[in-house]
Amino acid sequence: MQATIYGIKACDTMKKARAWLDGQGIAYHFHDYKTDGIDRVRLEQWVDAAGWETVLNRAGTTFRKLDEAAKADLDRNRAVALMLEQPSMIKRPVLEADGRVIVGFKPEIYAAHFS
């Protein structure tokens, strides 16, 4: 099984998710989309799998700093464009494993997936 975890290196939630994977002995590749970027095709796959409402991190400071016009009338295409422009608006982490996409980190969800 090849797992890839996407996010930002300094993010606390990313650290928890990576520590959980390490603790379970699960091999994974880490992709830092702040430094390595993210391509439209992959982002759209996540949006198709989990919904743009889940993938877009509205609670983060990057999104909250947007002017109201940029936040208004969001739809799939506008959300994808925002996340491509500023990858820190993508909720963290995004885990790809066994053909599945898991957005966010909850130990019980990871445990169920890898059991």
Protein Blocks (a to p, Z undefined) as FASTA:
>chain_A
ZZdddddfklmklmmmmmmmmmnopacddddfklnopafklmmmmmmmnopklmpcfkbm
klmmpcfklmgopafklmmmmmmmmmmlpccddddeehiacedjdfklmmmmmZZ
